[in-house]
Amino acid sequence: CLEDIPRKDMRAECGFLDGMNDERFSRGVVDLLFVWNHKVYIIDWKTHESPDQPLEAIVDHTYALQGQMYREAVTRAFSNAYEYGGCFFIFVRHLPSGIVMR
């Protein structure tokens, strides 16, 4: 549970610029990055409505590359201190009116 992770081990909205090779760079913002048991994890909140495709197809096709880019960036940034633990894509849908994601 995220409440069990000390605040000092969490970073929200972390920007990154990662040199993938001499010609290509990856740039983005990680919604939430946290360290647990000496591993770095990423949470990426997905708040958009899904198209007509099944969720599994969207994750396999669209988010596989994004997850790989996160993994490479985290591995380069933290390779001496932590290993990569994983990336969680959390789909938030149909929030009651008046609720705002922060």
GUDRENPA-491206 format. One record per atom (N, C-alpha, C, O, CB): residue number from 1; residue in one letter; chain; atom name; z, y, x. Coordinates in pm, whole numbers, plus 50000, padded with zeros to 5 digits. Glycine has a CB too. Example, Ala and Ser with C-alpha at 12.3 -4.5 7.8 and 13.67 -1.06 7.14 Angstrom:
% GUDRENPA-491206
nr; rest; kette; atom; c3; c2; c1
1; A; A; N; 50780; 49431; 51319 $
1; A; A; CA; 50780; 49550; 51230 $
1; A; A; C; 50780; 49670; 51320 $
1; A; A; O; 50846; 49668; 51424 $
1; A; A; CB; 50905; 49553; 51131 $
2; S; A; N; 50708; 49775; 51285 $
2; S; A; CA; 50714; 49894; 51367 $
2; S; A; C; 50787; 50003; 51290 $
2; S; A; O; 50804; 50114; 51341 $
2; S; A; CB; 50572; 49940; 51408 $
END
This chain:
% GUDRENPA-491206
nr; rest; kette; atom; c3; c2; c1
1; C; A; N; 50000; 49882; 50085 $
1; C; A; CA; 50000; 50000; 50000 $
1; C; A; C; 50000; 50125; 50090 $
1; C; A; O; 50073; 50130; 50189 $
1; C; A; CB; 50123; 49999; 49903 $
2; L; A; N; 49920; 50223; 50056 $
2; L; A; CA; 49912; 50343; 50138 $
2; L; A; C; 50044; 50418; 50149 $
2; L; A; O; 50068; 50486; 50248 $
2; L; A; CB; 49808; 50435; 50083 $
3; E; A; N; 50130; 50405; 50048 $
3; E; A; CA; 50260; 50475; 50059 $
3; E; A; C; 50343; 50421; 50174 $
3; E; A; O; 50433; 50491; 50222 $
3; E; A; CB; 50338; 50460; 49928 $
4; D; A; N; 50316; 50300; 50219 $
4; D; A; CA; 50393; 50240; 50328 $
4; D; A; C; 50345; 50285; 50466 $
4; D; A; O; 50410; 50255; 50566 $
4; D; A; CB; 50386; 50091; 50319 $
5; I; A; N; 50234; 50355; 50473 $
5; I; A; CA; 50180; 50402; 50601 $
5; I; A; C; 50242; 50540; 50630 $
5; I; A; O; 50231; 50630; 50548 $
5; I; A; CB; 50021; 50410; 50598 $
6; P; A; N; 50306; 50556; 50745 $
6; P; A; CA; 50361; 50687; 50778 $
6; P; A; C; 50252; 50794; 50784 $
6; P; A; O; 50141; 50768; 50831 $
6; P; A; CB; 50436; 50682; 50913 $
7; R; A; N; 50283; 50914; 50736 $
7; R; A; CA; 50186; 51024; 50734 $
7; R; A; C; 50129; 51053; 50873 $
7; R; A; O; 50013; 51092; 50886 $
7; R; A; CB; 50252; 51152; 50678 $
8; K; A; N; 50209; 51033; 50976 $
8; K; A; CA; 50162; 51059; 51112 $
8; K; A; C; 50050; 50964; 51153 $
8; K; A; O; 49976; 50992; 51247 $
8; K; A; CB; 50277; 51047; 51211 $
9; D; A; N; 50036; 50853; 51082 $
9; D; A; CA; 49932; 50754; 51113 $
9; D; A; C; 49810; 50766; 51022 $
9; D; A; O; 49725; 50677; 51020 $
9; D; A; CB; 49990; 50615; 51101 $
10; M; A; N; 49801; 50878; 50947 $
10; M; A; CA; 49690; 50901; 50854 $
10; M; A; C; 49622; 51034; 50884 $
10; M; A; O; 49688; 51131; 50923 $
10; M; A; CB; 49739; 50896; 50708 $
11; R; A; N; 49491; 51038; 50864 $
11; R; A; CA; 49415; 51162; 50875 $
11; R; A; C; 49316; 51166; 50759 $
11; R; A; O; 49239; 51073; 50740 $
11; R; A; CB; 49341; 51172; 51013 $
12; A; A; N; 49319; 51274; 50683 $
12; A; A; CA; 49226; 51291; 50572 $
12; A; A; C; 49111; 51382; 50614 $
12; A; A; O; 49129; 51476; 50691 $
12; A; A; CB; 49299; 51350; 50448 $
13; E; A; N; 48994; 51350; 50562 $
13; E; A; CA; 48873; 51429; 50584 $
13; E; A; C; 48849; 51459; 50732 $
13; E; A; O; 48842; 51575; 50773 $
13; E; A; CB; 48881; 51559; 50506 $
14; C; A; N; 48836; 51353; 50809 $
14; C; A; CA; 48811; 51364; 50953 $
14; C; A; C; 48661; 51374; 50978 $
14; C; A; O; 48585; 51284; 50943 $
14; C; A; CB; 48871; 51242; 51030 $
15; G; A; N; 48620; 51484; 51038 $
15; G; A; CA; 48481; 51497; 51076 $
15; G; A; C; 48453; 51421; 51205 $
15; G; A; O; 48541; 51409; 51290 $
15; G; A; CB; 48443; 51645; 51091 $
16; F; A; N; 48331; 51371; 51219 $
16; F; A; CA; 48296; 51305; 51343 $
16; F; A; C; 48149; 51333; 51377 $
16; F; A; O; 48066; 51355; 51289 $
16; F; A; CB; 48321; 51154; 51334 $
17; L; A; N; 48122; 51332; 51504 $
17; L; A; CA; 47987; 51340; 51558 $
17; L; A; C; 47981; 51232; 51664 $
17; L; A; O; 48055; 51236; 51762 $
17; L; A; CB; 47952; 51484; 51618 $
18; D; A; N; 47895; 51135; 51644 $
18; D; A; CA; 47891; 51019; 51731 $
18; D; A; C; 47752; 51005; 51789 $
18; D; A; O; 47653; 50996; 51716 $
18; D; A; CB; 47931; 50892; 51654 $
19; G; A; N; 47743; 51002; 51921 $
19; G; A; CA; 47615; 50978; 51988 $
19; G; A; C; 47584; 50831; 51987 $
19; G; A; O; 47641; 50754; 52065 $
19; G; A; CB; 47617; 51031; 52133 $
20; M; A; N; 47493; 50790; 51900 $
20; M; A; CA; 47459; 50648; 51887 $
20; M; A; C; 47378; 50601; 52007 $
20; M; A; O; 47393; 50487; 52051 $
20; M; A; CB; 47381; 50624; 51758 $
21; N; A; N; 47293; 50687; 52059 $
21; N; A; CA; 47218; 50661; 52182 $
21; N; A; C; 47168; 50796; 52233 $
21; N; A; O; 47211; 50899; 52182 $
21; N; A; CB; 47097; 50559; 52157 $
22; D; A; N; 47080; 50798; 52329 $
22; D; A; CA; 47035; 50924; 52388 $
22; D; A; C; 46957; 51011; 52290 $
22; D; A; O; 46948; 51133; 52310 $
22; D; A; CB; 46949; 50896; 52508 $
23; E; A; N; 46901; 50953; 52186 $
23; E; A; CA; 46815; 51028; 52095 $
23; E; A; C; 46874; 51049; 51957 $
23; E; A; O; 46829; 51138; 51885 $
23; E; A; CB; 46684; 50958; 52082 $
24; R; A; N; 46970; 50970; 51917 $
24; R; A; CA; 47021; 50977; 51780 $
24; R; A; C; 47170; 51005; 51776 $
24; R; A; O; 47247; 50955; 51858 $
24; R; A; CB; 46992; 50847; 51706 $
25; F; A; N; 47207; 51087; 51679 $
25; F; A; CA; 47348; 51116; 51656 $
25; F; A; C; 47381; 51087; 51511 $
25; F; A; O; 47295; 51098; 51423 $
25; F; A; CB; 47383; 51262; 51693 $
26; S; A; N; 47504; 51052; 51488 $
26; S; A; CA; 47554; 51031; 51353 $
26; S; A; C; 47662; 51135; 51329 $
26; S; A; O; 47749; 51156; 51413 $
26; S; A; CB; 47608; 50884; 51334 $
27; R; A; N; 47657; 51199; 51213 $
27; R; A; CA; 47756; 51301; 51181 $
27; R; A; C; 47805; 51275; 51039 $
27; R; A; O; 47726; 51240; 50951 $
27; R; A; CB; 47697; 51445; 51195 $
28; G; A; N; 47933; 51293; 51017 $
28; G; A; CA; 47986; 51271; 50882 $
28; G; A; C; 48132; 51309; 50872 $
28; G; A; O; 48191; 51364; 50965 $
28; G; A; CB; 47969; 51128; 50842 $
29; V; A; N; 48187; 51279; 50757 $
29; V; A; CA; 48329; 51303; 50731 $
29; V; A; C; 48387; 51176; 50672 $
29; V; A; O; 48336; 51122; 50574 $
29; V; A; CB; 48350; 51425; 50634 $
30; V; A; N; 48494; 51129; 50732 $
30; V; A; CA; 48566; 51012; 50682 $
30; V; A; C; 48671; 51062; 50584 $
30; V; A; O; 48750; 51150; 50618 $
30; V; A; CB; 48631; 50929; 50801 $
31; D; A; N; 48674; 51005; 50463 $
31; D; A; CA; 48770; 51051; 50363 $
31; D; A; C; 48914; 51028; 50407 $
31; D; A; O; 48996; 51119; 50399 $
31; D; A; CB; 48746; 50979; 50231 $
32; L; A; N; 48944; 50908; 50454 $
32; L; A; CA; 49080; 50879; 50500 $
32; L; A; C; 49073; 50776; 50611 $
32; L; A; O; 49008; 50672; 50598 $
32; L; A; CB; 49170; 50827; 50383 $
33; L; A; N; 49141; 50806; 50719 $
33; L; A; CA; 49149; 50717; 50835 $
33; L; A; C; 49298; 50689; 50856 $
33; L; A; O; 49379; 50782; 50853 $
33; L; A; CB; 49080; 50780; 50965 $
34; F; A; N; 49334; 50563; 50876 $
34; F; A; CA; 49474; 50533; 50902 $
34; F; A; C; 49487; 50418; 51002 $
34; F; A; O; 49397; 50336; 51019 $
34; F; A; CB; 49547; 50497; 50772 $
35; V; A; N; 49602; 50416; 51068 $
35; V; A; CA; 49633; 50312; 51166 $
35; V; A; C; 49742; 50223; 51107 $
35; V; A; O; 49843; 50272; 51057 $
35; V; A; CB; 49678; 50373; 51303 $
36; W; A; N; 49718; 50094; 51113 $
36; W; A; CA; 49816; 49996; 51067 $
36; W; A; C; 49806; 49873; 51155 $
36; W; A; O; 49697; 49819; 51175 $
36; W; A; CB; 49794; 49960; 50916 $
37; N; A; N; 49919; 49828; 51207 $
37; N; A; CA; 49924; 49711; 51297 $
37; N; A; C; 49824; 49723; 51412 $
37; N; A; O; 49753; 49628; 51444 $
37; N; A; CB; 49896; 49584; 51217 $
38; H; A; N; 49818; 49839; 51474 $
38; H; A; CA; 49733; 49866; 51590 $
38; H; A; C; 49584; 49854; 51562 $
38; H; A; O; 49505; 49828; 51652 $
38; H; A; CB; 49769; 49772; 51701 $
39; K; A; N; 49546; 49872; 51436 $
39; K; A; CA; 49405; 49873; 51398 $
39; K; A; C; 49377; 50000; 51318 $
39; K; A; O; 49463; 50050; 51245 $
39; K; A; CB; 49368; 49746; 51315 $
40; V; A; N; 49254; 50052; 51333 $
40; V; A; CA; 49211; 50171; 51260 $
40; V; A; C; 49130; 50127; 51139 $
40; V; A; O; 49037; 50046; 51149 $
40; V; A; CB; 49127; 50266; 51351 $
41; Y; A; N; 49167; 50180; 51022 $
41; Y; A; CA; 49099; 50151; 50897 $
41; Y; A; C; 49044; 50280; 50837 $
41; Y; A; O; 49096; 50388; 50862 $
41; Y; A; CB; 49193; 50082; 50797 $
42; I; A; N; 48938; 50266; 50759 $
42; I; A; CA; 48876; 50379; 50692 $
42; I; A; C; 48873; 50352; 50543 $
42; I; A; O; 48844; 50240; 50499 $
42; I; A; CB; 48733; 50406; 50747 $
43; I; A; N; 48904; 50455; 50465 $
43; I; A; CA; 48885; 50450; 50320 $
43; I; A; C; 48782; 50555; 50284 $
43; I; A; O; 48793; 50671; 50325 $
43; I; A; CB; 49021; 50473; 50242 $
44; D; A; N; 48683; 50514; 50209 $
44; D; A; CA; 48578; 50605; 50163 $
44; D; A; C; 48578; 50600; 50010 $
44; D; A; O; 48539; 50500; 49950 $
44; D; A; CB; 48438; 50566; 50223 $
45; W; A; N; 48621; 50710; 49949 $
45; W; A; CA; 48625; 50719; 49803 $
45; W; A; C; 48484; 50742; 49750 $
45; W; A; O; 48414; 50830; 49800 $
45; W; A; CB; 48721; 50833; 49756 $
46; K; A; N; 48443; 50666; 49653 $
46; K; A; CA; 48313; 50682; 49589 $
46; K; A; C; 48340; 50724; 49445 $
46; K; A; O; 48395; 50648; 49365 $
46; K; A; CB; 48226; 50548; 49595 $
47; T; A; N; 48301; 50848; 49413 $
47; T; A; CA; 48333; 50903; 49282 $
47; T; A; C; 48211; 50923; 49193 $
47; T; A; O; 48224; 50968; 49079 $
47; T; A; CB; 48404; 51034; 49298 $
48; H; A; N; 48093; 50890; 49242 $
48; H; A; CA; 47973; 50908; 49162 $
48; H; A; C; 47953; 50792; 49065 $
48; H; A; O; 48006; 50683; 49085 $
48; H; A; CB; 47850; 50923; 49251 $
49; E; A; N; 47878; 50817; 48963 $
49; E; A; CA; 47843; 50711; 48869 $
49; E; A; C; 47741; 50619; 48933 $
49; E; A; O; 47655; 50665; 49009 $
49; E; A; CB; 47789; 50769; 48736 $
50; S; A; N; 47749; 50492; 48905 $
50; S; A; CA; 47655; 50398; 48967 $
50; S; A; C; 47525; 50394; 48887 $
50; S; A; O; 47523; 50417; 48766 $
50; S; A; CB; 47718; 50257; 48976 $
51; P; A; N; 47416; 50364; 48957 $
51; P; A; CA; 47290; 50342; 48886 $
51; P; A; C; 47296; 50210; 48810 $
51; P; A; O; 47402; 50148; 48800 $
51; P; A; CB; 47170; 50343; 48984 $
52; D; A; N; 47184; 50168; 48759 $
52; D; A; CA; 47180; 50047; 48677 $
52; D; A; C; 47192; 49918; 48758 $
52; D; A; O; 47200; 49810; 48699 $
52; D; A; CB; 47052; 50043; 48600 $
53; Q; A; N; 47194; 49928; 48890 $
53; Q; A; CA; 47204; 49808; 48974 $
53; Q; A; C; 47347; 49753; 48970 $
53; Q; A; O; 47443; 49827; 48947 $
53; Q; A; CB; 47162; 49840; 49120 $
54; P; A; N; 47360; 49622; 48994 $
54; P; A; CA; 47495; 49566; 49007 $
54; P; A; C; 47566; 49625; 49128 $
54; P; A; O; 47503; 49657; 49229 $
54; P; A; CB; 47489; 49412; 49019 $
55; L; A; N; 47696; 49639; 49119 $
55; L; A; CA; 47775; 49699; 49226 $
55; L; A; C; 47756; 49627; 49359 $
55; L; A; O; 47749; 49692; 49464 $
55; L; A; CB; 47923; 49700; 49188 $
56; E; A; N; 47747; 49494; 49357 $
56; E; A; CA; 47731; 49418; 49480 $
56; E; A; C; 47602; 49457; 49553 $
56; E; A; O; 47600; 49466; 49676 $
56; E; A; CB; 47731; 49267; 49449 $
57; A; A; N; 47494; 49479; 49477 $
57; A; A; CA; 47367; 49517; 49538 $
57; A; A; C; 47376; 49655; 49602 $
57; A; A; O; 47320; 49678; 49709 $
57; A; A; CB; 47254; 49514; 49435 $
58; I; A; N; 47446; 49746; 49536 $
58; I; A; CA; 47461; 49881; 49590 $
58; I; A; C; 47540; 49876; 49720 $
58; I; A; O; 47501; 49938; 49819 $
58; I; A; CB; 47532; 49974; 49488 $
59; V; A; N; 47649; 49804; 49720 $
59; V; A; CA; 47734; 49795; 49840 $
59; V; A; C; 47657; 49728; 49954 $
59; V; A; O; 47657; 49779; 50066 $
59; V; A; CB; 47864; 49716; 49810 $
60; D; A; N; 47592; 49616; 49926 $
60; D; A; CA; 47519; 49543; 50031 $
60; D; A; C; 47408; 49628; 50090 $
60; D; A; O; 47390; 49630; 50212 $
60; D; A; CB; 47461; 49414; 49975 $
61; H; A; N; 47334; 49699; 50007 $
61; H; A; CA; 47218; 49771; 50055 $
61; H; A; C; 47254; 49911; 50106 $
61; H; A; O; 47219; 49947; 50219 $
61; H; A; CB; 47115; 49782; 49946 $
62; T; A; N; 47321; 49988; 50027 $
62; T; A; CA; 47343; 50130; 50057 $
62; T; A; C; 47457; 50154; 50154 $
62; T; A; O; 47444; 50235; 50245 $
62; T; A; CB; 47369; 50204; 49930 $
63; Y; A; N; 47567; 50085; 50137 $
63; Y; A; CA; 47686; 50116; 50215 $
63; Y; A; C; 47703; 50031; 50340 $
63; Y; A; O; 47793; 50058; 50420 $
63; Y; A; CB; 47805; 50100; 50130 $
64; A; A; N; 47619; 49931; 50359 $
64; A; A; CA; 47629; 49850; 50481 $
64; A; A; C; 47603; 49935; 50605 $
64; A; A; O; 47675; 49925; 50704 $
64; A; A; CB; 47531; 49732; 50476 $
65; L; A; N; 47501; 50018; 50600 $
65; L; A; CA; 47470; 50105; 50714 $
65; L; A; C; 47580; 50208; 50736 $
65; L; A; O; 47619; 50233; 50850 $
65; L; A; CB; 47336; 50177; 50692 $
66; Q; A; N; 47631; 50266; 50629 $
66; Q; A; CA; 47739; 50363; 50642 $
66; Q; A; C; 47862; 50297; 50705 $
66; Q; A; O; 47924; 50356; 50794 $
66; Q; A; CB; 47775; 50423; 50504 $
67; G; A; N; 47897; 50179; 50661 $
67; G; A; CA; 48010; 50107; 50720 $
67; G; A; C; 47990; 50076; 50867 $
67; G; A; O; 48084; 50084; 50946 $
67; G; A; CB; 48035; 49979; 50645 $
68; Q; A; N; 47868; 50040; 50904 $
68; Q; A; CA; 47837; 50012; 51045 $
68; Q; A; C; 47850; 50139; 51129 $
68; Q; A; O; 47901; 50135; 51241 $
68; Q; A; CB; 47696; 49952; 51059 $
69; M; A; N; 47804; 50252; 51075 $
69; M; A; CA; 47816; 50378; 51148 $
69; M; A; C; 47963; 50416; 51167 $
69; M; A; O; 48002; 50460; 51275 $
69; M; A; CB; 47741; 50491; 51073 $
70; Y; A; N; 48043; 50398; 51064 $
70; Y; A; CA; 48187; 50423; 51077 $
70; Y; A; C; 48248; 50334; 51185 $
70; Y; A; O; 48325; 50380; 51269 $
70; Y; A; CB; 48259; 50400; 50941 $
71; R; A; N; 48211; 50207; 51181 $
71; R; A; CA; 48266; 50112; 51279 $
71; R; A; C; 48233; 50155; 51422 $
71; R; A; O; 48320; 50156; 51509 $
71; R; A; CB; 48212; 49969; 51252 $
72; E; A; N; 48108; 50190; 51445 $
72; E; A; CA; 48066; 50232; 51579 $
72; E; A; C; 48139; 50358; 51623 $
72; E; A; O; 48182; 50368; 51738 $
72; E; A; CB; 47915; 50254; 51583 $
73; A; A; N; 48152; 50455; 51533 $
73; A; A; CA; 48220; 50581; 51567 $
73; A; A; C; 48368; 50556; 51599 $
73; A; A; O; 48421; 50610; 51696 $
73; A; A; CB; 48207; 50682; 51452 $
74; V; A; N; 48435; 50476; 51517 $
74; V; A; CA; 48577; 50447; 51539 $
74; V; A; C; 48596; 50365; 51666 $
74; V; A; O; 48689; 50390; 51743 $
74; V; A; CB; 48636; 50371; 51418 $
75; T; A; N; 48509; 50269; 51690 $
75; T; A; CA; 48520; 50187; 51810 $
75; T; A; C; 48507; 50272; 51936 $
75; T; A; O; 48583; 50254; 52031 $
75; T; A; CB; 48413; 50077; 51809 $
76; R; A; N; 48411; 50364; 51936 $
76; R; A; CA; 48397; 50452; 52053 $
76; R; A; C; 48515; 50547; 52067 $
76; R; A; O; 48564; 50570; 52178 $
76; R; A; CB; 48267; 50532; 52042 $
77; A; A; N; 48562; 50602; 51957 $
77; A; A; CA; 48669; 50702; 51962 $
77; A; A; C; 48804; 50642; 51998 $
77; A; A; O; 48884; 50706; 52066 $
77; A; A; CB; 48679; 50773; 51830 $
78; F; A; N; 48831; 50518; 51954 $
78; F; A; CA; 48965; 50461; 51971 $
78; F; A; C; 48967; 50334; 52054 $
78; F; A; O; 49066; 50261; 52051 $
78; F; A; CB; 49023; 50432; 51837 $
79; S; A; N; 48861; 50305; 52128 $
79; S; A; CA; 48849; 50175; 52195 $
79; S; A; C; 48963; 50144; 52291 $
79; S; A; O; 48997; 50028; 52310 $
79; S; A; CB; 48720; 50169; 52269 $
80; N; A; N; 49021; 50245; 52350 $
80; N; A; CA; 49130; 50219; 52446 $
80; N; A; C; 49266; 50203; 52379 $
80; N; A; O; 49358; 50150; 52440 $
80; N; A; CB; 49137; 50331; 52547 $
81; A; A; N; 49279; 50249; 52255 $
81; A; A; CA; 49411; 50248; 52191 $
81; A; A; C; 49421; 50149; 52075 $
81; A; A; O; 49524; 50084; 52057 $
81; A; A; CB; 49443; 50385; 52142 $
82; Y; A; N; 49314; 50138; 51995 $
82; Y; A; CA; 49318; 50056; 51874 $
82; Y; A; C; 49187; 49981; 51858 $
82; Y; A; O; 49085; 50020; 51914 $
82; Y; A; CB; 49345; 50142; 51749 $
83; E; A; N; 49192; 49873; 51782 $
83; E; A; CA; 49068; 49808; 51745 $
83; E; A; C; 49034; 49845; 51601 $
83; E; A; O; 49119; 49893; 51527 $
83; E; A; CB; 49078; 49654; 51763 $
84; Y; A; N; 48912; 49822; 51564 $
84; Y; A; CA; 48865; 49855; 51431 $
84; Y; A; C; 48916; 49752; 51332 $
84; Y; A; O; 48901; 49632; 51355 $
84; Y; A; CB; 48711; 49863; 51426 $
85; G; A; N; 48976; 49798; 51223 $
85; G; A; CA; 49030; 49707; 51123 $
85; G; A; C; 48937; 49684; 51006 $
85; G; A; O; 48932; 49574; 50951 $
85; G; A; CB; 49160; 49758; 51072 $
86; G; A; N; 48863; 49787; 50967 $
86; G; A; CA; 48770; 49772; 50855 $
86; G; A; C; 48752; 49900; 50779 $
86; G; A; O; 48819; 50000; 50803 $
86; G; A; CB; 48818; 49664; 50763 $
87; C; A; N; 48658; 49894; 50684 $
87; C; A; CA; 48625; 50008; 50599 $
87; C; A; C; 48632; 49962; 50454 $
87; C; A; O; 48575; 49859; 50418 $
87; C; A; CB; 48484; 50066; 50634 $
88; F; A; N; 48702; 50039; 50374 $
88; F; A; CA; 48714; 50010; 50231 $
88; F; A; C; 48639; 50116; 50152 $
88; F; A; O; 48670; 50235; 50163 $
88; F; A; CB; 48864; 50003; 50188 $
89; F; A; N; 48542; 50075; 50072 $
89; F; A; CA; 48475; 50165; 49980 $
89; F; A; C; 48545; 50148; 49845 $
89; F; A; O; 48540; 50041; 49785 $
89; F; A; CB; 48320; 50135; 49970 $
90; I; A; N; 48610; 50252; 49800 $
90; I; A; CA; 48686; 50245; 49675 $
90; I; A; C; 48613; 50327; 49570 $
90; I; A; O; 48596; 50448; 49584 $
90; I; A; CB; 48833; 50297; 49694 $
91; F; A; N; 48570; 50260; 49465 $
91; F; A; CA; 48493; 50323; 49359 $
91; F; A; C; 48587; 50370; 49249 $
91; F; A; O; 48655; 50291; 49184 $
91; F; A; CB; 48388; 50226; 49302 $
92; V; A; N; 48590; 50501; 49230 $
92; V; A; CA; 48677; 50563; 49130 $
92; V; A; C; 48585; 50609; 49017 $
92; V; A; O; 48495; 50690; 49038 $
92; V; A; CB; 48763; 50683; 49190 $
93; R; A; N; 48609; 50557; 48898 $
93; R; A; CA; 48521; 50588; 48786 $
93; R; A; C; 48602; 50622; 48661 $
93; R; A; O; 48717; 50582; 48646 $
93; R; A; CB; 48428; 50471; 48757 $
94; H; A; N; 48539; 50695; 48576 $
94; H; A; CA; 48590; 50721; 48442 $
94; H; A; C; 48733; 50773; 48440 $
94; H; A; O; 48819; 50722; 48368 $
94; H; A; CB; 48581; 50596; 48359 $
95; L; A; N; 48757; 50874; 48521 $
95; L; A; CA; 48889; 50936; 48522 $
95; L; A; C; 48907; 51014; 48391 $
95; L; A; O; 48813; 51075; 48341 $
95; L; A; CB; 48907; 51028; 48647 $
96; P; A; N; 49028; 51012; 48337 $
96; P; A; CA; 49051; 51092; 48217 $
96; P; A; C; 49024; 51239; 48246 $
96; P; A; O; 49044; 51284; 48359 $
96; P; A; CB; 49196; 51073; 48164 $
97; S; A; N; 48979; 51313; 48148 $
97; S; A; CA; 48949; 51454; 48170 $
97; S; A; C; 49074; 51527; 48215 $
97; S; A; O; 49185; 51498; 48170 $
97; S; A; CB; 48893; 51519; 48042 $
98; G; A; N; 49055; 51621; 48304 $
98; G; A; CA; 49166; 51699; 48357 $
98; G; A; C; 49219; 51646; 48489 $
98; G; A; O; 49295; 51716; 48556 $
98; G; A; CB; 49276; 51703; 48258 $
99; I; A; N; 49182; 51521; 48529 $
99; I; A; CA; 49228; 51465; 48655 $
99; I; A; C; 49128; 51503; 48763 $
99; I; A; O; 49007; 51484; 48746 $
99; I; A; CB; 49245; 51311; 48645 $
100; V; A; N; 49177; 51557; 48873 $
100; V; A; CA; 49091; 51600; 48982 $
100; V; A; C; 49125; 51520; 49106 $
100; V; A; O; 49242; 51504; 49141 $
100; V; A; CB; 49107; 51753; 49008 $
101; M; A; N; 49021; 51468; 49173 $
101; M; A; CA; 49041; 51395; 49300 $
101; M; A; C; 49065; 51497; 49410 $
101; M; A; O; 48991; 51595; 49421 $
101; M; A; CB; 48919; 51304; 49335 $
102; R; A; N; 49166; 51476; 49491 $
102; R; A; CA; 49196; 51564; 49605 $
102; R; A; C; 49198; 51486; 49732 $
102; R; A; O; 49221; 51542; 49839 $
102; R; A; CB; 49330; 51636; 49586 $
END
